[in-house]
Amino acid sequence: MRVVGCFLEYDNKFVLVHRLPHKPDGDTWGLPSGKVEENESDLDAFRRELYEETGYKARDSEIKLLGKYDFISPRGDPITYITYKVKLSSFHEVVLEKAAHSEYKWVSIEEADSMTDLIHGLHDLFRLVGFLK
């Protein structure tokens, strides 16, 4: 499975979204992210998921690929997680995808790393992309 995710950053903070309890990995906080669909490029999936989950349409000049990382899900499934970053020059009011998320918040990387209810693998991702040691 291929999944795309985004560090949507503004003023040294980034967005976390809270998954609804009945969703896979429910009742956890994670990046705006989602599966790459069949016949969809990673970049197209990224743009679609970012817009669906935050209401933000990223311009090409804002998108930075941070890397591709392999994880094993808690269910034992292999996942390739393609990670992007979009650094905003002005504040964006997030528009949540209500069918998947209950709330969002802007947090620093240190605040996020101290959270105990992050989606599986996100603590590791902070280090893999070089945000934390």
NUKOL-30006 format. One line per 10 residues: number of its first residue (from 0); their letters; for each residue x, y, z of N, C-alpha, C, O. Coordinates in Angstrom, 1 decimal. Example, Ala and Ser with C-alpha at 12.3 -4.5 7.8 and 13.67 -1.06 7.14 Angstrom:
BEGIN
0) AS) 13.2/-5.7/7.8/12.3/-4.5/7.8/13.2/-3.3/7.8/14.2/-3.3/8.5  12.8/-2.2/7.1/13.7/-1.1/7.1/12.9/0.0/7.9/13.4/1.1/8.0 $
This chain:
BEGIN
0) MRVVGCFLEY) 0.8/-1.2/0.0/0.0/0.0/0.0/0.9/1.2/0.0/1.9/1.3/0.7  0.5/2.2/-0.8/1.2/3.5/-0.8/0.3/4.6/-0.2/-0.9/4.6/-0.5  0.9/5.4/0.7/0.2/6.4/1.4/1.0/7.7/1.2/2.2/7.7/1.3  0.3/8.8/1.0/0.9/10.1/1.0/0.5/10.9/2.2/-0.6/10.8/2.7  1.4/11.7/2.7/1.2/12.6/3.9/1.9/13.9/3.7/2.8/14.0/3.0  1.3/14.9/4.5/1.9/16.2/4.3/2.1/16.9/5.7/1.2/16.9/6.6  3.3/17.5/5.8/3.5/18.5/6.9/3.1/19.8/6.3/3.9/20.5/5.6  1.9/20.3/6.6/1.4/21.6/6.2/1.8/22.5/7.3/1.3/22.5/8.4  2.8/23.4/7.0/3.5/24.2/8.0/3.2/25.7/7.8/3.2/26.2/6.7  3.0/26.3/8.9/2.9/27.8/9.0/3.5/28.3/10.3/3.1/27.7/11.4 $
10) DNKFVLVHRL) 4.4/29.2/10.3/4.9/29.8/11.5/5.5/28.8/12.5/5.2/28.8/13.7  6.3/27.9/12.0/7.0/26.8/12.7/6.0/25.8/13.4/6.4/25.2/14.4  4.8/25.7/12.9/3.8/24.8/13.4/3.2/24.1/12.2/3.2/24.6/11.1  2.7/22.9/12.4/2.1/22.1/11.3/0.8/21.5/11.8/0.5/21.5/13.0  -0.1/21.1/10.8/-1.4/20.7/11.1/-1.4/19.2/11.4/-0.8/18.4/10.7  -2.1/18.8/12.5/-2.5/17.4/12.8/-4.0/17.4/12.7/-4.7/18.3/13.2  -4.5/16.2/12.2/-5.9/16.0/12.2/-6.2/14.8/13.1/-5.5/13.8/13.1  -7.4/14.8/13.7/-7.8/13.8/14.6/-8.8/12.9/13.9/-9.9/13.3/13.5  -8.5/11.6/13.8/-9.3/10.6/13.1/-10.5/10.2/13.9/-10.4/10.1/15.1  -11.7/10.1/13.3/-12.9/9.6/13.9/-12.7/8.2/14.5/-11.9/7.4/13.9 $
20) PHKPDGDTWG) -13.3/7.9/15.6/-13.1/6.6/16.3/-13.4/5.4/15.4/-12.7/4.4/15.5  -14.4/5.5/14.5/-14.8/4.3/13.7/-13.9/4.1/12.5/-14.1/3.1/11.8  -13.0/5.0/12.2/-12.1/4.9/11.0/-10.9/4.0/11.4/-10.6/3.9/12.6  -10.2/3.5/10.4/-9.0/2.7/10.6/-8.0/3.7/11.4/-7.9/4.9/11.1  -7.3/3.2/12.4/-6.4/4.0/13.2/-7.2/5.1/13.9/-6.6/6.2/14.1  -8.4/4.8/14.2/-9.3/5.8/14.8/-8.9/6.4/16.1/-8.1/5.7/16.9  -9.3/7.5/16.4/-9.1/8.2/17.7/-7.6/8.5/17.9/-7.1/8.5/19.0  -6.9/8.7/16.8/-5.5/9.1/16.8/-5.3/10.4/16.0/-6.1/10.7/15.2  -4.2/11.1/16.3/-3.8/12.3/15.5/-2.7/11.9/14.5/-1.9/11.1/14.7  -2.9/12.5/13.3/-1.9/12.3/12.3/-1.8/13.4/11.3/-2.5/14.4/11.4 $
30) LPSGKVEENE) -1.0/13.3/10.3/-0.8/14.3/9.3/-2.0/14.1/8.3/-2.6/13.1/8.2  -2.3/15.2/7.6/-3.3/15.0/6.5/-2.6/14.0/5.5/-1.5/14.2/5.0  -3.3/12.9/5.2/-2.7/11.8/4.5/-3.8/10.9/3.9/-5.0/11.0/4.3  -3.4/10.0/3.0/-4.4/9.0/2.5/-3.7/8.1/1.5/-2.6/8.4/1.1  -4.4/7.1/1.1/-4.0/6.1/0.1/-3.8/6.7/-1.3/-4.6/7.5/-1.7  -2.8/6.2/-2.0/-2.7/6.5/-3.4/-3.6/5.5/-4.1/-3.5/4.3/-3.9  -4.5/6.0/-4.9/-5.5/5.2/-5.6/-4.8/4.6/-6.9/-3.8/5.1/-7.4  -5.5/3.5/-7.4/-5.0/2.9/-8.6/-5.0/3.9/-9.8/-5.9/4.7/-9.9  -3.9/3.9/-10.6/-3.7/4.8/-11.7/-3.6/6.2/-11.3/-3.9/7.1/-12.1  -3.2/6.5/-10.1/-2.9/7.9/-9.6/-1.5/8.0/-9.2/-0.9/7.1/-8.6 $
40) SDLDAFRREL) -0.9/9.1/-9.6/0.5/9.3/-9.2/0.6/9.7/-7.7/-0.4/10.2/-7.1  1.7/9.6/-7.1/1.9/10.0/-5.7/1.6/11.5/-5.6/0.9/11.9/-4.6  2.1/12.3/-6.5/1.8/13.7/-6.4/0.4/14.1/-6.6/-0.1/15.0/-5.8  -0.3/13.4/-7.5/-1.7/13.7/-7.6/-2.5/13.3/-6.4/-3.4/14.0/-6.0  -2.1/12.1/-5.8/-2.8/11.7/-4.6/-2.5/12.7/-3.4/-3.4/13.0/-2.6  -1.3/13.2/-3.4/-1.0/14.2/-2.4/-1.8/15.4/-2.5/-2.4/15.9/-1.5  -1.9/15.9/-3.7/-2.7/17.1/-3.9/-4.2/16.9/-3.5/-4.8/17.7/-2.9  -4.7/15.7/-4.0/-6.1/15.4/-3.7/-6.3/15.2/-2.2/-7.3/15.8/-1.6  -5.5/14.5/-1.5/-5.7/14.3/0.0/-5.5/15.6/0.8/-6.3/15.8/1.7  -4.5/16.4/0.4/-4.3/17.6/1.1/-5.6/18.5/1.0/-6.0/19.1/2.0 $
50) YEETGYKARD) -6.1/18.6/-0.2/-7.3/19.4/-0.4/-8.5/18.8/0.3/-9.3/19.5/1.0  -8.7/17.5/0.2/-9.9/16.9/0.9/-9.8/17.0/2.4/-10.9/17.3/3.0  -8.6/16.9/3.0/-8.5/16.9/4.4/-8.3/18.3/5.1/-8.5/18.4/6.3  -7.9/19.3/4.3/-7.6/20.6/4.8/-8.2/21.8/4.1/-8.3/22.9/4.6  -8.7/21.5/2.8/-9.2/22.6/2.0/-8.1/23.4/1.4/-8.4/24.4/0.8  -6.8/23.0/1.4/-5.8/23.8/0.9/-5.3/23.2/-0.5/-5.1/22.0/-0.6  -5.2/24.0/-1.5/-4.7/23.6/-2.8/-3.3/24.1/-3.0/-3.0/25.3/-3.1  -2.4/23.2/-2.9/-0.9/23.5/-2.9/-0.5/23.8/-4.4/-0.9/23.1/-5.3  0.3/24.9/-4.5/0.9/25.2/-5.8/2.2/24.4/-5.9/2.8/24.1/-4.9  2.6/24.1/-7.1/3.8/23.3/-7.4/5.0/23.9/-6.6/5.8/23.1/-6.1 $
60) SEIKLLGKYD) 5.1/25.2/-6.6/6.3/25.8/-6.1/6.4/25.7/-4.5/7.4/25.9/-3.9  5.3/25.3/-3.9/5.2/25.1/-2.4/5.5/23.7/-2.0/5.8/23.5/-0.8  5.5/22.7/-2.9/5.5/21.3/-2.5/7.0/20.8/-2.5/7.7/21.0/-3.5  7.4/20.2/-1.4/8.7/19.7/-1.3/8.6/18.2/-0.9/7.9/17.9/0.2  9.2/17.3/-1.6/9.2/15.9/-1.3/10.2/15.7/-0.2/11.4/16.0/-0.4  9.8/15.1/1.0/10.8/14.9/2.1/11.4/13.5/2.0/12.5/13.2/2.5  10.6/12.5/1.4/11.2/11.2/1.2/10.1/10.1/1.2/8.9/10.4/1.4  10.5/8.9/0.9/9.6/7.7/0.9/10.2/6.8/2.0/11.3/6.4/2.0  9.3/6.3/2.8/9.7/5.5/4.0/8.8/4.3/4.1/7.6/4.4/3.9  9.4/3.1/4.4/8.7/1.9/4.5/8.4/1.6/6.0/9.2/1.7/6.8 $
70) FISPRGDPIT) 7.1/1.3/6.2/6.6/0.9/7.6/5.9/-0.4/7.5/5.4/-0.8/6.4  5.7/-1.0/8.6/4.7/-2.1/8.8/3.6/-1.6/9.7/3.8/-1.1/10.8  2.4/-1.7/9.2/1.2/-1.3/10.0/1.0/-2.2/11.2/1.6/-3.3/11.3  0.2/-1.7/12.2/-0.1/-2.6/13.3/-0.7/-3.9/12.9/-0.7/-4.8/13.7  -1.4/-3.9/11.8/-2.0/-5.1/11.3/-1.0/-6.0/10.5/-1.4/-7.1/10.0  0.2/-5.5/10.3/1.2/-6.3/9.6/1.4/-6.1/8.2/2.1/-6.8/7.5  0.7/-5.0/7.6/0.7/-4.7/6.2/1.9/-3.8/5.9/2.1/-2.9/6.7  2.6/-4.1/4.8/3.7/-3.1/4.4/3.1/-1.9/3.8/2.1/-1.9/3.1  3.6/-0.7/4.2/3.2/0.6/3.8/4.4/1.4/3.3/5.4/1.5/4.0  4.3/2.0/2.1/5.3/3.0/1.7/4.6/4.3/1.9/3.6/4.6/1.4 $
80) YITYKVKLSS) 5.2/5.2/2.8/4.7/6.5/3.1/5.5/7.5/2.5/6.6/7.8/2.8  4.9/8.2/1.5/5.5/9.3/0.7/5.2/10.6/1.4/4.0/11.0/1.5  6.2/11.3/1.9/6.0/12.4/2.8/6.4/13.7/2.0/7.5/13.8/1.5  5.5/14.7/2.1/5.7/16.0/1.5/5.6/17.1/2.6/5.1/16.8/3.7  6.1/18.2/2.2/6.0/19.4/3.1/5.5/20.6/2.3/6.0/20.8/1.1  4.6/21.3/2.8/4.2/22.6/2.2/4.3/23.7/3.2/3.7/23.6/4.3  5.1/24.6/3.0/5.3/25.7/3.9/4.5/26.9/3.4/4.8/27.5/2.4  3.6/27.3/4.2/2.7/28.4/3.9/3.3/29.8/4.2/4.0/29.9/5.2  3.0/30.7/3.3/3.5/32.1/3.5/2.4/32.9/4.3/2.8/34.0/4.8  1.2/32.4/4.3/0.1/33.1/5.1/-0.7/32.0/5.7/-0.8/30.9/5.2 $
90) FHEVVLEKAA) -1.4/32.4/6.7/-2.2/31.5/7.5/-3.4/30.9/6.6/-4.0/31.6/5.8  -3.6/29.6/6.8/-4.8/28.9/6.1/-5.7/28.4/7.2/-5.3/27.6/8.1  -7.0/28.8/7.1/-8.0/28.2/8.0/-8.4/26.8/7.5/-9.0/26.7/6.4  -8.0/25.8/8.2/-8.3/24.4/7.8/-9.8/24.1/7.7/-10.6/24.5/8.6  -10.2/23.5/6.6/-11.5/23.0/6.4/-11.5/21.5/6.5/-11.0/20.9/5.5  -12.0/20.9/7.5/-11.8/19.5/7.8/-12.8/18.7/6.9/-13.8/19.1/6.5  -12.3/17.5/6.6/-13.1/16.5/5.9/-13.9/15.8/7.1/-13.4/14.9/7.7  -15.1/16.2/7.3/-15.9/15.8/8.4/-16.2/14.3/8.5/-16.5/13.7/9.5  -16.2/13.6/7.3/-16.4/12.2/7.3/-15.2/11.4/7.8/-15.4/10.2/8.1  -14.1/12.0/8.0/-12.9/11.3/8.5/-12.3/11.9/9.7/-11.6/11.1/10.5 $
100) HSEYKWVSIE) -12.5/13.2/10.0/-11.8/13.8/11.1/-12.8/14.6/12.0/-13.7/15.2/11.5  -12.4/14.7/13.3/-13.3/15.4/14.2/-12.7/16.8/14.5/-13.5/17.7/14.9  -11.4/17.0/14.4/-10.8/18.3/14.8/-9.4/18.3/14.2/-8.9/17.3/13.7  -8.8/19.5/14.3/-7.4/19.7/13.9/-6.8/20.6/14.9/-7.4/21.3/15.7  -5.4/20.7/14.8/-4.7/21.7/15.6/-3.3/21.9/14.9/-2.8/21.0/14.3  -2.8/23.1/15.2/-1.5/23.5/14.7/-0.6/23.3/15.9/-0.8/23.7/17.0  0.5/22.5/15.7/1.4/22.2/16.8/2.9/22.3/16.3/3.2/22.2/15.1  3.8/22.5/17.2/5.2/22.5/16.9/5.6/21.0/16.9/4.9/20.1/17.4  6.7/20.7/16.3/7.2/19.3/16.2/7.4/18.8/17.6/7.2/17.6/17.9  7.9/19.6/18.5/8.1/19.2/19.9/6.8/18.8/20.6/6.7/17.8/21.3 $
110) EADSMTDLIH) 5.8/19.7/20.4/4.5/19.4/21.0/3.9/18.1/20.4/3.4/17.3/21.2  4.0/17.9/19.1/3.5/16.7/18.5/4.3/15.5/19.1/3.7/14.4/19.4  5.6/15.6/19.2/6.4/14.4/19.6/6.0/14.0/21.1/6.2/12.9/21.4  5.5/14.9/21.9/5.2/14.6/23.2/3.8/14.0/23.4/3.4/13.5/24.4  3.0/14.0/22.3/1.7/13.4/22.3/1.8/11.8/22.4/2.6/11.2/21.7  0.9/11.2/23.1/0.8/9.8/23.2/-0.2/9.1/22.3/-0.3/7.9/22.3  -1.0/9.9/21.6/-2.1/9.4/20.8/-1.9/9.7/19.3/-2.9/10.0/18.6  -0.6/9.7/18.9/-0.3/9.8/17.5/-0.6/8.5/16.7/-0.5/7.4/17.3  -0.9/8.6/15.4/-1.0/7.4/14.6/0.3/6.7/14.6/1.4/7.3/14.7  0.2/5.4/14.4/1.4/4.5/14.5/2.5/5.0/13.4/2.1/5.2/12.3 $
120) GLHDLFRLVG) 3.7/5.1/13.9/4.8/5.5/13.0/5.1/6.9/12.9/6.2/7.3/12.4  4.3/7.8/13.4/4.5/9.2/13.2/5.7/9.7/14.0/6.4/10.6/13.6  5.9/9.2/15.3/7.0/9.6/16.1/8.3/9.2/15.3/9.3/10.0/15.2  8.3/8.1/14.7/9.5/7.7/13.9/9.7/8.6/12.7/10.8/8.9/12.3  8.6/8.9/12.0/8.7/9.8/10.8/9.3/11.1/11.2/10.1/11.7/10.3  9.0/11.7/12.3/9.6/13.0/12.7/11.2/12.9/12.6/11.8/13.8/12.2  11.7/11.7/13.0/13.1/11.5/13.0/13.6/11.2/11.6/14.7/11.6/11.2  12.9/10.4/10.9/13.3/10.0/9.5/13.5/11.2/8.6/14.4/11.2/7.8  12.5/12.1/8.7/12.6/13.3/7.8/13.6/14.4/8.3/13.8/15.4/7.7  14.1/14.1/9.5/15.2/15.0/10.1/14.6/16.2/10.9/15.4/17.1/11.2 $
130) FLK) 13.4/16.1/11.3/12.8/17.2/12.2/13.3/17.0/13.6/13.4/18.0/14.4  13.6/15.8/14.1/14.1/15.5/15.4/15.2/14.5/15.3/15.3/13.7/14.3  16.0/14.5/16.3/17.1/13.5/16.4/16.7/12.4/17.3/17.5/11.4/17.5 $
